Every structure is written in structure tokens, then in C-alpha cells.
Amino acid sequence: MGHKQFLALGQTARRLLGLPPGKGDVPLNMLISQQGKLNHGRLAVILFSICTVVLGIILSFVPWLDYIIFRELKLWNGSLSYSYWQKPGVVRLTKVYIFNVTNPSGFLEHGEKPKLVEVGPFVYREDMEKVNIKFHDNDTITYQHNKILRFVPELSVNKDQKMTVPNIPLLTVTSFSPNLAGLVVSGLASVLSVAYKKTAEPFVKVTAEQLVFGYDDPLVTLAHYFYPKGKRPNSQMGLLLARNGTLDEVSTIYTGQKSMSRFGYLDKINGLDHLPHWKESPCNDIRASEGSFFPPRAVTKSDLVHVYDKDICRILPLQYRRDVYKDGIQTGLYTPPASTFESADVNPENKCYCQGEKCPPRGLQNISPCQYSAPVYLSYPHFYDAEPSLLDKFEGLKPVQKTHETYFMIQPKLGVPLEGFVRVQLNIKVSRAPNIYVNSINKFPDIIFPVMWIEEGIHEVTTPIWRWIYLATTVGPIAAPLLTYSMIVFGILTIIAVFIKAYKSFVIGQNSIEIVEIGRETLRRGSMILHSTQKMCSREPPYILLPQTSIDGVREFSQSLGDIGKSDLGLECETLIRSDNSFIMSERRCSLGFRLPHF
């Protein structure tokens, strides 16, 4: 191969590395060859190092970690989030607290304030999975919920104890009487006094199990048979009766494959892109999460998210408050804005919840359209953050923010909630029925009466989910740059080490040959000079007859001979001395050869 095919090293580099100046240059093919043969191991190391450096540089400019994280976060059959979403392993609890009325007679007969005693919790574990799952081409997925609530006795109070609560079916019927014709009211009063006198009590004694999952009531049974099929209530009275089993509601949410800005949000419910209970926006909007995932705040840059709960017939806005840490993972704390249950006079957006009636005071919302027209009103537990007049009508209510506020802790990069609870209270709005005297029903005043409040949510995620979130949000952002920069540094150092090792090997082999040649040449020159010098030194010096002069003349002649020796042979002898120390003896012999003649 010609020397033009390789890059050459300069003479300066040769001097720096200990090479004597020479005519030949050292080609770079020394890196991959040794003694004229290709070194496959060295070539593999060099190629590997180059690939490592190039890969490290590319990865330092490409968000490869985010790609991996979001790929597993998006909903597709096989992703990590899909398995978590399809059958959550988290412990999801529903806690029920019931208000026991301790003075029903005093309230009805003597006008006392209702004395309420909170009884609970009655804890139910919610085993849930998504069924009938179908993926669609428009970045959505359709499914249904299959829920089973199981009572957890070790976390609950005695569920068989009797409590006194308002008779919701009866008070629902009688509350309509002021708007009915007199003949209809009289007929209703007659039916209640004859057929349902024993059961037509303003207050009933029930257990928590009965109130939550149903008990027989003649009015509910009657309504079940006479209501239209699409609006027909259950055959029993139970506030959470519709939660068990496969729900009829078909939900469609975004999977995040095309856009993470709406990841986890609802697209349709039962084929509709709005809630059918409300006529106008924003009340009938469904742009909200069902609770499993939220659009990541790192993507949307928005401080507001929404969550949908079927039982409250609306979406709840959640406002970002501050960063908090949950089990070592950074999350954002979200709570509902103060305007959520604000009166329509202050927040006009809530006016669409008031359908043909006067809007309720601050802290209440009418949800009767999704409760079979029963006058059920929603609030926070113990009338937290509500109009003070609602609280003043009762004894035993003590609102506490920490205990009664709805909140979520959502990881901003992933949009996954690590902790969250929805806390709402169910109240019945009672309108006085002055013409129905059965069992003192006419004495029940106009009032928003609390029945119970519910807390549902998760306190923590499972260990595998926590580990995945921790790696993705805490370890990953630190480890990823270290990995890429380490690859670059490692590759460069490996190439430098291979170069130095190869060059040293080459220099030692090349330099050893040159040193031997220089030594041989020096020895040859030294032998020739020594031989000639020996001849010169061994030659008998001519004796010159000097005239009869003084001693000073002899000294001058001796000095002149010394100068001749130094000028002719002395330089050669010193050169031999400086070239190789082995010629010292020869120099001595030379110096001995010049002896002054004896006169």
C-alpha cells in the first residue's frame, strides 16, 4: 500500500515521543495493525468506542427517556399503564358516614334543631375492572365498569346497628304536593293514611347496609312499576345500589396515542359527547377524567384538571395549589376552586344547574335529574365551605378542611394520581306538605337535611406502580444525562488509550531498529578512527636537531607540538569521547603517543 493512502505524523511529534528525526513517516494504520498484520481485537475496540461516542452524542440531544416513558404511559394493549388501568391493583375504598337523628320527635313536635350524630365509617373495598374493551382508530377506547363493593369489617363500625334517617321516598313524594292539585293531594293523603300508614313515617330506622345497598319500600316499588322504562328507579331504596355489578354506562376515553393533552379524558358517555342531565354548557360538559389518568401538567401547562363522578352527575374542577411529595415522589396538590358550589349570583356558570327553580345558596347543587327526580342536593361533608345558614340549622355538624375537602395528588410528568379522595355529602331538600297530616308529615319544615356523606378514593398506589413512577420521574431524569455523558467520555478515553498503546508498541519496534543501526554505524566509525589513530600514535615521531639555544626555546617548541596535537588529533579524540564512552582509553592512548623527545 502506498504511503499516500495514510496520514503521516510530523517530525515534531516524533521528537516529542522520543523518535529521532527521520525521513520516514508513521501512518495511522498502526492503530489497527501489529507487525504488519491486522489486529482484529484492536479494530473491534476502536469501532465499539466510536459507536459509543456517536450514540452518546445522539442520545444527549434526543429525549429518549420521555419517549420510553410516554410509550408505556399511553393506553394500548400491552403497555404498563393499560394493565394498571384495566384492572387496578390499588386498594380503592369507599367510606360511608351516616347522620343519625337522635331527636326526631323533638324536631317534628317541638321545633328543636335536629341533633345529628355521625356514625361510621362503614368501609367497602371496591374491586373494579374494565370490561367490554374496544379500541378505535380515532385515539379512543370504549369500556364498561364492573364494580363489586365488599364490606371491610376490620375498618368499620358495626354495620347492623340501627340509625334514624329521613324517609327519602316518602319525603320525595310529599315535597311535590305543594305543586299538585288539591284533588291529587287529597288522594295522596288518603293512600298514605290507609295503605302505608305504618311505613309512612318521616323518619325510618335502617342499618348502614340497608341504606347503602337497598331495603324494601312500597313507594319505591310502586314507582318502579309506573315510571317510564328509561327513567325507572331501582326496585329498592338504596343510595349506592347501582354501584354493584357491570354498570350500564359505556364510557369512551382518549388513549393518548396522538395527543397527551387530552390523555385519560372522556370523549363520550353512552355515545353522547355531553351529559344528558343538563341542557347547557358548561354544566353538560364531559371533558374530564374518570379518575385513573389526567393529562400531564408538564404537557398541557394548565393548572386546572377535571374529574367526572357518575354519582354526582357532574364534573368537578380541580385547581393546582402547590407541589407536595408523596412517598418520595413529587406531585401536585389539586383541590376544587371556591367557585365550584358557589351561588349562581356570584358564579354565573352554575346557573345551568338550576333548572326551572330558584338556585340554591352557596355550597349546594341540585342533582335530582340523575336521581330519578328525587330532590337530592350535593354539598361537601358537614356543609364545609357552604353558606353558614345551612350549618346553623343543625347540631352536631363540624366542618374540618383536612377531613372534608376533596383533593388529588397528581404526578405532573405522568398525570397519574398517587393519592386522591372525592368527598361529597348527600342531602334531601324537603318542602313542607301542609295538607298531609299523616304521622305529622305536615310538621316537617322546609329544610336541606343531611343524610350521609361518602369518601371514595385511594390512599396509595401499589409497590410495582410506585417503583415504575419513581424510576420514571425521580431516578430517570438524573440517570439519563449521566448515562449519555458517560458513554461519550468512556468512548473517547478508550480511543485515546488504544492510540497510546498502539503508538508505544510501534515506537518501541521502530526505534529499536534505528538504535541498532545507529549503534552499528557508530561502532564502525569508531573502529576506523581508532585504527587510524593508533597508527598515528604508534608512529615514531621524528627527532629534530635543535640548535644550541636556551631553555626557553625548548619550551616554545614543546608548546608548539602540544598545539599541533590538539588541533589535529585532539578534536578527533574528543569526538570519540563524546560519541561513546568506550573510546576513553583510546583517547588516553592518543595522548600518550605524543611525547616530547628527550633531549
Residue pairs with C-beta under 8 A, 6 or more apart in sequence:
1 29
3 25
3 27
5 27
6 27
6 28
6 29
7 27
7 28
8 25
8 26
8 27
9 25
9 26
11 21
11 22
14 20
14 21
14 22
14 26
15 21
17 503
17 507
18 507
18 511
19 26
19 507
19 510
19 511
19 514
20 511
20 514
20 518
22 514
26 503
26 506
26 510
30 502
30 503
30 505
30 506
31 42
31 46
31 498
31 499
31 502
32 38
32 39
32 42
32 43
32 46
33 39
34 42
34 502
34 505
35 509
42 498
42 502
45 494
45 498
46 495
46 498
48 494
49 490
49 491
49 492
49 494
49 495
49 498
50 491
50 495
51 491
52 487
52 488
52 490
52 491
52 494
53 487
53 488
53 491
53 492
53 495
55 487
56 484
56 485
56 486
56 487
56 488
56 491
57 488
59 480
59 483
59 484
59 487
60 481
60 484
60 485
60 488
64 480
65 476
65 477
65 480
69 413
69 414
69 472
69 476
70 256
70 260
71 79
72 79
72 80
72 81
72 468
73 79
73 80
73 81
73 256
73 263
73 414
73 415
73 416
74 81
74 255
74 256
74 257
74 260
74 263
75 81
75 82
75 85
75 141
75 253
75 255
75 256
75 257
76 82
76 135
76 255
76 257
77 135
80 468
81 293
81 416
84 292
84 465
85 130
85 292
85 293
86 129
86 130
86 133
87 128
87 129
87 130
88 128
88 129
88 292
89 462
89 464
89 465
90 458
90 460
90 461
90 462
90 465
91 125
91 458
91 459
91 460
92 125
92 126
92 128
92 456
92 457
92 458
93 123
93 124
93 125
93 126
93 152
93 155
93 455
93 456
93 457
93 458
93 459
94 123
94 124
94 125
94 126
94 149
94 240
94 454
94 455
94 456
95 120
95 121
95 122
95 123
95 124
95 454
95 455
95 456
96 120
96 121
96 122
96 123
96 124
96 208
96 212
96 240
96 452
96 453
96 454
97 118
97 119
97 120
97 121
97 122
97 381
97 452
97 453
97 454
97 455
98 118
98 119
98 120
98 122
98 163
98 165
98 208
98 211
98 451
98 452
99 116
99 117
99 118
99 119
99 165
99 396
99 450
99 451
99 452
100 116
100 117
100 118
100 119
100 163
100 164
100 165
101 107
101 114
101 115
101 116
101 164
101 165
101 166
101 203
102 115
102 116
102 117
102 164
103 112
103 114
103 115
104 114
104 164
104 202
104 203
106 112
106 115
107 113
107 114
108 202
108 440
108 443
108 444
109 440
109 443
113 393
113 394
113 395
114 393
114 394
114 395
114 449
115 394
115 395
115 396
116 394
116 395
116 396
116 397
116 450
117 396
118 396
119 157
119 161
119 163
119 208
120 156
120 157
120 208
121 155
121 156
121 157
121 455
122 151
122 156
122 157
122 159
122 208
122 209
122 212
123 151
123 152
123 155
123 156
124 149
124 150
124 151
124 152
124 212
125 149
125 150
125 152
126 147
126 148
126 149
126 456
127 147
127 148
127 150
128 145
128 146
128 147
128 148
129 146
130 143
130 144
130 145
130 146
131 143
131 144
131 145
131 146
131 246
132 142
132 143
132 144
132 250
133 141
133 142
133 143
134 141
134 142
134 143
135 141
135 255
136 142
136 252
139 254
139 255
139 256
139 257
139 258
139 259
140 252
140 253
140 254
140 255
140 267
140 268
141 252
141 253
141 255
142 250
142 251
142 252
143 250
143 251
143 253
144 246
144 247
144 248
144 249
144 250
144 251
145 246
145 247
145 249
145 251
146 245
146 246
146 247
147 243
147 244
147 245
147 247
148 244
148 245
149 213
149 240
149 243
149 244
151 159
151 209
153 159
159 207
159 208
159 209
160 207
160 209
161 207
161 208
162 205
162 206
162 207
163 205
163 206
163 207
163 208
163 211
164 203
164 204
164 205
165 203
165 204
165 206
165 211
165 451
165 452
166 202
166 203
166 204
166 428
166 430
166 449
166 451
167 200
167 201
167 202
167 203
167 204
168 237
168 374
168 428
168 451
169 217
169 219
169 220
169 223
169 237
169 374
170 192
170 199
170 200
170 201
170 202
170 219
170 441
171 202
171 428
171 430
171 444
172 373
172 374
172 375
172 428
173 188
173 219
174 188
174 431
174 433
174 436
174 441
174 444
175 375
175 429
175 430
175 431
175 433
176 431
177 185
177 188
177 431
177 433
177 435
177 436
178 431
178 432
178 433
178 434
180 188
182 435
185 433
185 435
185 436
186 435
188 436
189 435
189 436
189 437
189 438
192 200
192 436
192 438
192 441
193 200
193 438
195 218
196 218
196 219
197 438
197 439
199 217
199 218
200 438
200 439
200 441
201 439
202 439
202 440
202 441
202 444
206 215
210 238
211 238
211 239
211 451
211 452
212 238
212 239
212 240
212 241
213 238
213 240
213 241
213 244
214 234
214 236
214 237
214 238
214 241
215 236
215 237
215 238
216 236
216 237
217 236
217 237
220 233
220 234
220 235
220 236
220 237
221 235
221 236
223 232
223 233
223 372
224 232
224 233
224 234
224 235
227 233
227 372
231 372
231 373
233 372
234 241
234 242
239 426
239 451
239 452
240 311
240 454
243 311
247 310
249 269
249 270
249 310
250 269
250 270
250 271
251 266
251 268
251 269
251 290
252 266
252 267
252 268
252 269
253 264
253 265
253 266
253 267
253 289
253 290
254 262
254 263
254 264
254 265
254 267
255 263
256 262
256 263
256 264
256 293
260 295
260 296
260 299
260 415
261 295
261 299
261 300
262 287
262 295
263 293
263 294
263 295
263 296
263 415
264 289
264 290
264 292
264 293
264 294
264 295
264 415
265 287
265 288
265 289
265 295
265 306
266 286
266 287
266 288
266 289
266 290
266 308
267 273
268 286
269 275
269 286
270 276
272 286
273 286
274 281
274 284
274 285
274 286
275 283
275 284
275 285
275 286
275 313
275 314
276 284
277 284
277 313
277 367
277 369
277 370
278 284
278 314
278 352
278 353
278 355
278 369
279 352
279 355
280 352
281 352
282 349
282 352
283 314
283 349
283 350
283 352
283 353
284 352
285 306
285 315
286 308
286 315
287 306
287 315
288 305
288 306
288 307
288 308
288 315
288 316
289 295
289 305
289 306
289 307
289 308
290 307
290 308
291 307
291 308
291 309
291 417
291 420
292 417
293 415
293 416
294 305
294 307
294 410
294 415
294 416
294 417
295 302
295 305
295 415
296 411
296 412
296 413
296 414
296 415
297 303
297 305
297 320
297 332
297 410
297 412
297 415
298 412
298 413
299 415
303 319
303 320
304 317
304 318
304 319
304 320
305 317
305 318
305 320
305 334
305 408
305 410
306 315
306 316
306 317
306 318
307 315
307 316
307 318
307 408
307 422
308 314
308 315
308 316
309 316
309 422
309 424
310 370
311 424
311 454
312 367
312 378
312 422
312 424
313 367
313 369
313 370
313 371
314 353
314 365
314 367
316 336
316 340
316 406
316 422
317 336
317 337
317 340
318 334
318 335
318 336
318 406
318 408
319 334
319 335
319 336
319 337
320 332
320 333
320 334
321 332
321 333
321 334
321 335
322 332
322 333
323 330
323 331
323 332
323 333
324 330
324 331
324 332
324 333
324 409
325 331
326 409
326 418
326 419
326 460
327 418
327 460
327 466
328 470
328 474
329 411
329 418
329 466
329 469
329 470
329 473
329 474
330 411
330 412
330 473
330 474
331 409
331 410
331 411
331 412
331 418
331 419
332 409
332 410
332 411
332 412
333 407
333 408
333 409
334 407
334 408
334 409
334 410
335 405
335 406
335 407
335 408
336 405
336 406
338 385
339 346
339 347
339 349
339 350
341 350
341 362
341 363
341 364
341 365
341 378
341 379
341 380
341 385
341 386
342 350
342 362
343 350
343 359
343 360
343 361
343 362
343 387
344 350
344 351
344 353
344 354
344 359
345 359
346 362
350 359
350 365
351 359
353 359
353 365
353 366
354 360
354 366
355 366
355 369
357 366
360 366
360 377
360 429
360 448
361 386
361 387
361 389
361 390
362 386
362 387
363 379
363 380
363 383
363 384
363 385
363 386
363 387
363 390
364 377
364 378
364 379
364 386
364 387
364 390
364 427
364 448
365 377
365 378
365 379
366 375
366 376
366 377
366 378
366 429
367 376
367 377
367 378
368 374
368 375
368 376
368 377
374 428
375 428
375 429
375 430
375 431
376 426
376 427
376 428
376 429
377 426
377 427
377 428
377 429
377 448
378 424
378 425
378 426
378 427
379 386
379 390
379 424
379 425
379 427
380 386
380 399
380 404
380 405
380 406
380 423
380 424
380 425
381 399
381 403
381 404
381 423
381 424
381 425
381 453
381 455
382 391
382 397
382 398
382 399
382 400
382 404
382 425
382 450
382 453
383 390
383 391
383 397
383 399
383 425
383 450
384 399
384 400
384 401
384 404
384 405
385 399
385 405
386 399
390 448
391 397
391 399
393 447
394 450
397 450
404 423
404 453
405 423
406 421
406 422
406 423
406 424
407 420
407 421
408 417
408 419
408 420
408 421
409 417
409 418
409 419
409 420
410 416
410 417
410 418
410 420
411 417
411 418
411 469
411 473
413 472
413 473
414 469
414 472
414 473
416 461
416 465
416 469
417 458
418 460
418 461
418 466
418 469
419 457
419 458
419 459
419 460
420 457
420 458
421 455
421 456
421 457
421 458
422 454
422 455
422 456
422 457
423 453
423 454
423 455
424 453
424 454
425 450
425 452
425 453
425 454
426 450
426 451
426 452
426 453
426 454
427 448
427 449
427 450
427 451
428 448
428 449
428 451
429 447
429 448
429 449
430 444
430 445
430 446
430 447
430 448
430 449
431 446
432 442
432 444
432 445
432 446
433 441
433 442
433 444
434 442
435 442
436 442
460 466
461 469
522 579
522 580
523 580
525 579
526 576
526 579
526 580
526 582
526 583
529 572
529 575
529 576
530 576
530 583
530 586
533 569
533 572
533 573
533 586
533 589
533 590
534 586
534 589
536 569
536 590
536 593
537 569
537 589
537 590
537 592
537 593
537 594
538 593
541 594
541 595
541 597
543 597
544 597
546 553
546 554
546 557
546 599
547 553
554 599
558 596
561 594
561 596
562 594
565 591
565 594
569 590
569 594
570 590
573 583
573 586
573 587
573 590
573 591
574 587
576 583
576 586
576 587
577 583
577 584
577 587
